[in-house]
Amino acid sequence: MKRWTMVGVGLAACIGACLVTGRAVMAQGSRPGEARPGSGAERKYDLKYALKKGQAFSLRNMYVGNTYLKRGDSKAKTGALTRDLQLIYKVVESSAAGVTFEAEYRSKVYRNTGNDGQVVITDFAAITGKRVRYTISPTGEIGGFTGFEEMPGVPMPGGWTYDGPRYREELEHMFLTLPTEPVSKGETWTRSAFGVRFEYLLVDEVRVFGRDCVRIFAKVEDEQPRSMAKDRNGNDVRVERTEPYSDIYYFDYKNGMMLSRFSVASLGQQIVTDMKGAVLQHQITDRLYETFVTFK
């Protein structure tokens, strides 16, 4: 078992750790959500989603992504995308089994910039005021979706439609998974979902906006970075993706709610080769997600 020694490290240092290759490697082999012990006698935190019925908060989720194509030793920017989603949440049920949210959409905007500088803005005005419900378990498992299939479809650049399953998936990614047992500083737990592996570390305790929180760091990596696909002519190609995310979360352990998430993937790569190994396309991406919760 390896124990990370990041207690007392500031946010800037944590973000720096996110971007450094060859980061400390945590021990492998735990079950999803099961904590692996650190060393020494530390305070244990019983982390659970446990908001009370009637509590309300706003949530804002922002995304910035840039895409490049690499040719030889140079790369050219091919596009940029920003997303901004704002919702109002209310707890409509709360029990030992979980918390049920009613989420009302306040605004949602996509801004696509092509390599020619042309900007296409998609305004989801049709969803403003629409409400959906879902439940989050004490450890962060999401389910009990209602209202998503009735969400209006929105035409997107490229000819596809943003519909109910996409709204649902977007919200599924908002909150972190918590351990099934109390944890102390330096302890870790894991989760596998959406084809990726999350590995969490409890870093330390901090005070954020007057609330007692624990700071949690996470590594997020593809479980199957290599796959097969077809090109436009129907030929077999190999696809290799390396896009490790590094996340920082702040969780209000006294009230049972995540306050914020900062997620970055720098120099993610997707390399497409033919069956002989020749590179057909080499795409590079930089992505940043930020999620903030503000209590009413």
Contacts in CASP RR format, 6 or more apart in sequence:
PFRMAT RR
TARGET T0000
AUTHOR 0000-0000-0000
METHOD contacts of the structure
MODEL  1
MKRWTMVGVGLAACIGACLVTGRAVMAQGSRPGEARPGSGAERKYDLKYA
LKKGQAFSLRNMYVGNTYLKRGDSKAKTGALTRDLQLIYKVVESSAAGVT
FEAEYRSKVYRNTGNDGQVVITDFAAITGKRVRYTISPTGEIGGFTGFEE
MPGVPMPGGWTYDGPRYREELEHMFLTLPTEPVSKGETWTRSAFGVRFEY
LLVDEVRVFGRDCVRIFAKVEDEQPRSMAKDRNGNDVRVERTEPYSDIYY
FDYKNGMMLSRFSVASLGQQIVTDMKGAVLQHQITDRLYETFVTFK
1 27 0 8 1.000
1 36 0 8 1.000
1 37 0 8 1.000
1 38 0 8 1.000
2 24 0 8 1.000
2 25 0 8 1.000
2 26 0 8 1.000
2 27 0 8 1.000
3 38 0 8 1.000
3 39 0 8 1.000
3 186 0 8 1.000
4 24 0 8 1.000
4 26 0 8 1.000
4 186 0 8 1.000
4 188 0 8 1.000
4 201 0 8 1.000
4 203 0 8 1.000
4 217 0 8 1.000
5 186 0 8 1.000
6 13 0 8 1.000
6 14 0 8 1.000
6 17 0 8 1.000
6 186 0 8 1.000
6 201 0 8 1.000
6 203 0 8 1.000
6 204 0 8 1.000
6 217 0 8 1.000
7 185 0 8 1.000
7 186 0 8 1.000
7 203 0 8 1.000
7 204 0 8 1.000
8 203 0 8 1.000
8 204 0 8 1.000
9 17 0 8 1.000
9 203 0 8 1.000
9 204 0 8 1.000
11 248 0 8 1.000
14 203 0 8 1.000
14 215 0 8 1.000
14 217 0 8 1.000
14 248 0 8 1.000
15 246 0 8 1.000
15 248 0 8 1.000
15 262 0 8 1.000
15 264 0 8 1.000
17 23 0 8 1.000
17 217 0 8 1.000
17 246 0 8 1.000
18 217 0 8 1.000
18 246 0 8 1.000
18 247 0 8 1.000
18 248 0 8 1.000
18 264 0 8 1.000
18 266 0 8 1.000
19 246 0 8 1.000
19 264 0 8 1.000
19 266 0 8 1.000
23 219 0 8 1.000
26 36 0 8 1.000
26 188 0 8 1.000
26 199 0 8 1.000
26 201 0 8 1.000
26 219 0 8 1.000
27 36 0 8 1.000
27 188 0 8 1.000
29 190 0 8 1.000
30 36 0 8 1.000
30 188 0 8 1.000
30 189 0 8 1.000
30 190 0 8 1.000
31 190 0 8 1.000
32 177 0 8 1.000
32 189 0 8 1.000
32 190 0 8 1.000
32 191 0 8 1.000
32 192 0 8 1.000
33 139 0 8 1.000
33 177 0 8 1.000
33 178 0 8 1.000
33 179 0 8 1.000
33 180 0 8 1.000
33 189 0 8 1.000
33 190 0 8 1.000
33 191 0 8 1.000
34 179 0 8 1.000
34 180 0 8 1.000
34 181 0 8 1.000
34 189 0 8 1.000
34 190 0 8 1.000
35 179 0 8 1.000
35 180 0 8 1.000
35 181 0 8 1.000
35 182 0 8 1.000
35 183 0 8 1.000
35 187 0 8 1.000
35 188 0 8 1.000
35 189 0 8 1.000
36 187 0 8 1.000
36 188 0 8 1.000
36 189 0 8 1.000
37 187 0 8 1.000
38 184 0 8 1.000
38 186 0 8 1.000
38 187 0 8 1.000
42 184 0 8 1.000
42 185 0 8 1.000
42 186 0 8 1.000
43 184 0 8 1.000
43 185 0 8 1.000
44 182 0 8 1.000
44 183 0 8 1.000
44 184 0 8 1.000
45 182 0 8 1.000
45 183 0 8 1.000
45 184 0 8 1.000
45 202 0 8 1.000
45 205 0 8 1.000
45 214 0 8 1.000
45 253 0 8 1.000
46 182 0 8 1.000
46 253 0 8 1.000
47 178 0 8 1.000
47 179 0 8 1.000
47 182 0 8 1.000
47 183 0 8 1.000
47 214 0 8 1.000
47 251 0 8 1.000
47 253 0 8 1.000
47 256 0 8 1.000
48 138 0 8 1.000
48 139 0 8 1.000
48 178 0 8 1.000
48 256 0 8 1.000
49 98 0 8 1.000
49 99 0 8 1.000
49 136 0 8 1.000
49 137 0 8 1.000
49 138 0 8 1.000
49 139 0 8 1.000
49 140 0 8 1.000
49 175 0 8 1.000
49 178 0 8 1.000
49 256 0 8 1.000
49 257 0 8 1.000
50 94 0 8 1.000
50 98 0 8 1.000
50 99 0 8 1.000
50 138 0 8 1.000
50 255 0 8 1.000
50 256 0 8 1.000
51 91 0 8 1.000
51 94 0 8 1.000
51 99 0 8 1.000
51 255 0 8 1.000
51 256 0 8 1.000
51 257 0 8 1.000
52 91 0 8 1.000
52 94 0 8 1.000
53 91 0 8 1.000
53 92 0 8 1.000
53 93 0 8 1.000
53 94 0 8 1.000
54 90 0 8 1.000
54 91 0 8 1.000
54 92 0 8 1.000
55 90 0 8 1.000
55 91 0 8 1.000
55 295 0 8 1.000
55 296 0 8 1.000
56 88 0 8 1.000
56 89 0 8 1.000
56 90 0 8 1.000
56 91 0 8 1.000
56 295 0 8 1.000
56 296 0 8 1.000
57 88 0 8 1.000
57 89 0 8 1.000
57 257 0 8 1.000
57 293 0 8 1.000
57 294 0 8 1.000
57 295 0 8 1.000
57 296 0 8 1.000
58 86 0 8 1.000
58 87 0 8 1.000
58 88 0 8 1.000
58 89 0 8 1.000
58 106 0 8 1.000
58 293 0 8 1.000
58 294 0 8 1.000
58 296 0 8 1.000
59 86 0 8 1.000
59 87 0 8 1.000
59 88 0 8 1.000
59 89 0 8 1.000
59 103 0 8 1.000
59 174 0 8 1.000
59 291 0 8 1.000
59 292 0 8 1.000
59 293 0 8 1.000
59 294 0 8 1.000
60 84 0 8 1.000
60 85 0 8 1.000
60 86 0 8 1.000
60 87 0 8 1.000
60 291 0 8 1.000
60 292 0 8 1.000
60 294 0 8 1.000
61 83 0 8 1.000
61 84 0 8 1.000
61 85 0 8 1.000
61 86 0 8 1.000
61 170 0 8 1.000
61 174 0 8 1.000
61 289 0 8 1.000
61 290 0 8 1.000
61 291 0 8 1.000
62 82 0 8 1.000
62 83 0 8 1.000
62 84 0 8 1.000
62 85 0 8 1.000
62 289 0 8 1.000
62 290 0 8 1.000
62 291 0 8 1.000
63 81 0 8 1.000
63 82 0 8 1.000
63 83 0 8 1.000
63 84 0 8 1.000
63 287 0 8 1.000
63 288 0 8 1.000
63 289 0 8 1.000
63 290 0 8 1.000
64 80 0 8 1.000
64 81 0 8 1.000
64 82 0 8 1.000
64 287 0 8 1.000
64 288 0 8 1.000
65 80 0 8 1.000
65 81 0 8 1.000
65 82 0 8 1.000
65 285 0 8 1.000
65 286 0 8 1.000
65 287 0 8 1.000
65 288 0 8 1.000
66 77 0 8 1.000
66 79 0 8 1.000
66 80 0 8 1.000
66 285 0 8 1.000
66 286 0 8 1.000
66 287 0 8 1.000
67 77 0 8 1.000
67 78 0 8 1.000
67 79 0 8 1.000
67 80 0 8 1.000
67 81 0 8 1.000
67 283 0 8 1.000
67 284 0 8 1.000
67 285 0 8 1.000
68 75 0 8 1.000
68 76 0 8 1.000
68 77 0 8 1.000
68 78 0 8 1.000
68 283 0 8 1.000
68 284 0 8 1.000
68 285 0 8 1.000
69 75 0 8 1.000
69 76 0 8 1.000
69 78 0 8 1.000
69 281 0 8 1.000
69 282 0 8 1.000
69 283 0 8 1.000
69 284 0 8 1.000
70 282 0 8 1.000
70 283 0 8 1.000
70 284 0 8 1.000
71 282 0 8 1.000
75 284 0 8 1.000
76 115 0 8 1.000
77 115 0 8 1.000
78 114 0 8 1.000
78 115 0 8 1.000
79 112 0 8 1.000
79 113 0 8 1.000
79 114 0 8 1.000
79 115 0 8 1.000
80 112 0 8 1.000
80 113 0 8 1.000
80 114 0 8 1.000
81 110 0 8 1.000
81 111 0 8 1.000
81 112 0 8 1.000
81 113 0 8 1.000
82 110 0 8 1.000
82 111 0 8 1.000
83 108 0 8 1.000
83 109 0 8 1.000
83 110 0 8 1.000
83 111 0 8 1.000
84 107 0 8 1.000
84 108 0 8 1.000
84 109 0 8 1.000
85 105 0 8 1.000
85 107 0 8 1.000
85 108 0 8 1.000
85 170 0 8 1.000
86 105 0 8 1.000
86 106 0 8 1.000
86 107 0 8 1.000
86 108 0 8 1.000
87 103 0 8 1.000
87 104 0 8 1.000
87 105 0 8 1.000
87 106 0 8 1.000
88 103 0 8 1.000
88 104 0 8 1.000
88 106 0 8 1.000
89 101 0 8 1.000
89 102 0 8 1.000
89 103 0 8 1.000
89 104 0 8 1.000
90 101 0 8 1.000
90 102 0 8 1.000
90 104 0 8 1.000
91 99 0 8 1.000
91 100 0 8 1.000
91 101 0 8 1.000
92 100 0 8 1.000
92 101 0 8 1.000
92 102 0 8 1.000
92 133 0 8 1.000
93 99 0 8 1.000
93 100 0 8 1.000
93 135 0 8 1.000
94 100 0 8 1.000
96 138 0 8 1.000
97 137 0 8 1.000
97 138 0 8 1.000
98 135 0 8 1.000
98 136 0 8 1.000
98 137 0 8 1.000
98 138 0 8 1.000
99 135 0 8 1.000
99 136 0 8 1.000
100 133 0 8 1.000
100 134 0 8 1.000
100 135 0 8 1.000
100 144 0 8 1.000
101 133 0 8 1.000
101 134 0 8 1.000
101 135 0 8 1.000
101 136 0 8 1.000
102 131 0 8 1.000
102 132 0 8 1.000
102 133 0 8 1.000
103 131 0 8 1.000
103 132 0 8 1.000
103 133 0 8 1.000
103 134 0 8 1.000
103 171 0 8 1.000
104 129 0 8 1.000
104 130 0 8 1.000
104 131 0 8 1.000
105 124 0 8 1.000
105 127 0 8 1.000
105 128 0 8 1.000
105 129 0 8 1.000
105 130 0 8 1.000
105 131 0 8 1.000
105 132 0 8 1.000
106 128 0 8 1.000
106 129 0 8 1.000
107 124 0 8 1.000
107 128 0 8 1.000
108 123 0 8 1.000
108 124 0 8 1.000
108 127 0 8 1.000
109 121 0 8 1.000
109 122 0 8 1.000
109 123 0 8 1.000
109 124 0 8 1.000
110 121 0 8 1.000
110 122 0 8 1.000
110 124 0 8 1.000
110 156 0 8 1.000
111 119 0 8 1.000
111 120 0 8 1.000
111 121 0 8 1.000
111 122 0 8 1.000
112 119 0 8 1.000
112 120 0 8 1.000
112 121 0 8 1.000
112 122 0 8 1.000
112 157 0 8 1.000
113 119 0 8 1.000
113 120 0 8 1.000
114 120 0 8 1.000
120 157 0 8 1.000
122 154 0 8 1.000
122 155 0 8 1.000
122 156 0 8 1.000
122 157 0 8 1.000
124 154 0 8 1.000
124 162 0 8 1.000
126 152 0 8 1.000
126 153 0 8 1.000
126 154 0 8 1.000
127 151 0 8 1.000
127 152 0 8 1.000
127 154 0 8 1.000
127 167 0 8 1.000
130 150 0 8 1.000
130 151 0 8 1.000
130 152 0 8 1.000
131 147 0 8 1.000
132 145 0 8 1.000
132 146 0 8 1.000
132 147 0 8 1.000
132 148 0 8 1.000
132 151 0 8 1.000
132 167 0 8 1.000
132 168 0 8 1.000
132 171 0 8 1.000
133 144 0 8 1.000
133 145 0 8 1.000
133 146 0 8 1.000
133 147 0 8 1.000
134 142 0 8 1.000
134 143 0 8 1.000
134 144 0 8 1.000
134 145 0 8 1.000
134 146 0 8 1.000
134 168 0 8 1.000
134 171 0 8 1.000
135 142 0 8 1.000
135 143 0 8 1.000
135 144 0 8 1.000
136 142 0 8 1.000
136 143 0 8 1.000
136 175 0 8 1.000
138 178 0 8 1.000
139 177 0 8 1.000
139 178 0 8 1.000
139 179 0 8 1.000
139 180 0 8 1.000
140 175 0 8 1.000
140 176 0 8 1.000
140 177 0 8 1.000
140 178 0 8 1.000
141 177 0 8 1.000
142 171 0 8 1.000
142 172 0 8 1.000
142 175 0 8 1.000
145 168 0 8 1.000
148 164 0 8 1.000
148 165 0 8 1.000
148 167 0 8 1.000
148 168 0 8 1.000
149 164 0 8 1.000
151 163 0 8 1.000
151 164 0 8 1.000
151 167 0 8 1.000
153 161 0 8 1.000
153 162 0 8 1.000
153 163 0 8 1.000
153 164 0 8 1.000
154 161 0 8 1.000
154 162 0 8 1.000
155 161 0 8 1.000
155 162 0 8 1.000
156 162 0 8 1.000
172 194 0 8 1.000
173 194 0 8 1.000
174 261 0 8 1.000
174 291 0 8 1.000
175 258 0 8 1.000
176 198 0 8 1.000
176 200 0 8 1.000
176 216 0 8 1.000
176 218 0 8 1.000
176 247 0 8 1.000
176 249 0 8 1.000
176 251 0 8 1.000
176 258 0 8 1.000
176 261 0 8 1.000
177 189 0 8 1.000
177 191 0 8 1.000
177 193 0 8 1.000
177 198 0 8 1.000
177 200 0 8 1.000
178 189 0 8 1.000
178 251 0 8 1.000
179 187 0 8 1.000
179 189 0 8 1.000
179 200 0 8 1.000
180 189 0 8 1.000
183 189 0 8 1.000
183 202 0 8 1.000
184 202 0 8 1.000
185 202 0 8 1.000
185 203 0 8 1.000
185 204 0 8 1.000
185 205 0 8 1.000
186 201 0 8 1.000
186 202 0 8 1.000
186 203 0 8 1.000
187 201 0 8 1.000
187 202 0 8 1.000
188 199 0 8 1.000
188 200 0 8 1.000
188 201 0 8 1.000
188 202 0 8 1.000
189 199 0 8 1.000
189 200 0 8 1.000
190 197 0 8 1.000
190 198 0 8 1.000
190 199 0 8 1.000
190 200 0 8 1.000
191 197 0 8 1.000
191 198 0 8 1.000
191 200 0 8 1.000
192 198 0 8 1.000
192 223 0 8 1.000
195 222 0 8 1.000
195 223 0 8 1.000
195 224 0 8 1.000
196 220 0 8 1.000
196 221 0 8 1.000
196 222 0 8 1.000
196 223 0 8 1.000
197 220 0 8 1.000
197 221 0 8 1.000
197 222 0 8 1.000
197 223 0 8 1.000
198 218 0 8 1.000
198 219 0 8 1.000
198 220 0 8 1.000
199 218 0 8 1.000
199 219 0 8 1.000
199 220 0 8 1.000
199 221 0 8 1.000
200 216 0 8 1.000
200 217 0 8 1.000
200 218 0 8 1.000
201 216 0 8 1.000
201 217 0 8 1.000
201 218 0 8 1.000
202 214 0 8 1.000
202 215 0 8 1.000
202 216 0 8 1.000
203 214 0 8 1.000
203 215 0 8 1.000
203 216 0 8 1.000
203 217 0 8 1.000
204 214 0 8 1.000
204 215 0 8 1.000
205 212 0 8 1.000
205 213 0 8 1.000
205 214 0 8 1.000
205 215 0 8 1.000
206 213 0 8 1.000
206 214 0 8 1.000
206 215 0 8 1.000
206 250 0 8 1.000
207 213 0 8 1.000
208 250 0 8 1.000
208 252 0 8 1.000
208 259 0 8 1.000
208 260 0 8 1.000
209 259 0 8 1.000
211 252 0 8 1.000
211 254 0 8 1.000
211 255 0 8 1.000
211 259 0 8 1.000
212 252 0 8 1.000
212 253 0 8 1.000
212 254 0 8 1.000
213 250 0 8 1.000
213 251 0 8 1.000
213 252 0 8 1.000
213 253 0 8 1.000
213 259 0 8 1.000
214 250 0 8 1.000
214 251 0 8 1.000
214 253 0 8 1.000
215 248 0 8 1.000
215 249 0 8 1.000
215 250 0 8 1.000
216 248 0 8 1.000
216 249 0 8 1.000
216 250 0 8 1.000
216 251 0 8 1.000
217 246 0 8 1.000
217 247 0 8 1.000
217 248 0 8 1.000
217 249 0 8 1.000
218 245 0 8 1.000
218 246 0 8 1.000
218 247 0 8 1.000
218 248 0 8 1.000
218 249 0 8 1.000
219 244 0 8 1.000
219 245 0 8 1.000
219 246 0 8 1.000
219 247 0 8 1.000
220 244 0 8 1.000
220 245 0 8 1.000
220 246 0 8 1.000
220 247 0 8 1.000
220 263 0 8 1.000
221 244 0 8 1.000
221 245 0 8 1.000
222 241 0 8 1.000
222 242 0 8 1.000
222 243 0 8 1.000
225 240 0 8 1.000
225 241 0 8 1.000
225 242 0 8 1.000
226 238 0 8 1.000
226 239 0 8 1.000
226 240 0 8 1.000
226 241 0 8 1.000
227 238 0 8 1.000
227 239 0 8 1.000
227 241 0 8 1.000
228 236 0 8 1.000
228 237 0 8 1.000
228 238 0 8 1.000
228 239 0 8 1.000
229 236 0 8 1.000
229 237 0 8 1.000
229 238 0 8 1.000
229 239 0 8 1.000
229 272 0 8 1.000
230 236 0 8 1.000
230 237 0 8 1.000
231 237 0 8 1.000
231 272 0 8 1.000
231 280 0 8 1.000
235 274 0 8 1.000
235 275 0 8 1.000
236 275 0 8 1.000
237 272 0 8 1.000
237 273 0 8 1.000
237 274 0 8 1.000
237 275 0 8 1.000
237 280 0 8 1.000
238 272 0 8 1.000
238 273 0 8 1.000
238 274 0 8 1.000
238 275 0 8 1.000
238 277 0 8 1.000
239 270 0 8 1.000
239 271 0 8 1.000
239 272 0 8 1.000
240 269 0 8 1.000
240 270 0 8 1.000
240 271 0 8 1.000
240 273 0 8 1.000
241 268 0 8 1.000
241 269 0 8 1.000
241 270 0 8 1.000
242 268 0 8 1.000
242 269 0 8 1.000
243 265 0 8 1.000
243 268 0 8 1.000
243 269 0 8 1.000
243 270 0 8 1.000
243 285 0 8 1.000
243 287 0 8 1.000
244 265 0 8 1.000
244 268 0 8 1.000
245 263 0 8 1.000
245 264 0 8 1.000
245 265 0 8 1.000
245 287 0 8 1.000
246 263 0 8 1.000
246 264 0 8 1.000
246 265 0 8 1.000
247 261 0 8 1.000
247 262 0 8 1.000
247 263 0 8 1.000
247 264 0 8 1.000
248 261 0 8 1.000
248 262 0 8 1.000
248 263 0 8 1.000
249 258 0 8 1.000
249 260 0 8 1.000
249 261 0 8 1.000
249 262 0 8 1.000
250 258 0 8 1.000
250 259 0 8 1.000
250 260 0 8 1.000
250 261 0 8 1.000
251 257 0 8 1.000
251 258 0 8 1.000
251 259 0 8 1.000
252 258 0 8 1.000
252 259 0 8 1.000
257 293 0 8 1.000
258 291 0 8 1.000
258 293 0 8 1.000
259 292 0 8 1.000
259 293 0 8 1.000
260 290 0 8 1.000
260 291 0 8 1.000
260 292 0 8 1.000
260 293 0 8 1.000
261 289 0 8 1.000
261 290 0 8 1.000
261 291 0 8 1.000
262 289 0 8 1.000
262 290 0 8 1.000
263 287 0 8 1.000
263 288 0 8 1.000
263 289 0 8 1.000
263 290 0 8 1.000
264 287 0 8 1.000
264 288 0 8 1.000
264 289 0 8 1.000
265 285 0 8 1.000
265 286 0 8 1.000
265 287 0 8 1.000
265 288 0 8 1.000
266 286 0 8 1.000
267 284 0 8 1.000
267 285 0 8 1.000
267 286 0 8 1.000
268 284 0 8 1.000
268 285 0 8 1.000
268 286 0 8 1.000
268 287 0 8 1.000
269 282 0 8 1.000
269 283 0 8 1.000
269 284 0 8 1.000
269 285 0 8 1.000
270 281 0 8 1.000
270 282 0 8 1.000
270 283 0 8 1.000
270 285 0 8 1.000
271 279 0 8 1.000
271 281 0 8 1.000
271 282 0 8 1.000
271 283 0 8 1.000
272 279 0 8 1.000
272 280 0 8 1.000
272 281 0 8 1.000
272 282 0 8 1.000
272 283 0 8 1.000
273 279 0 8 1.000
273 280 0 8 1.000
274 280 0 8 1.000
END
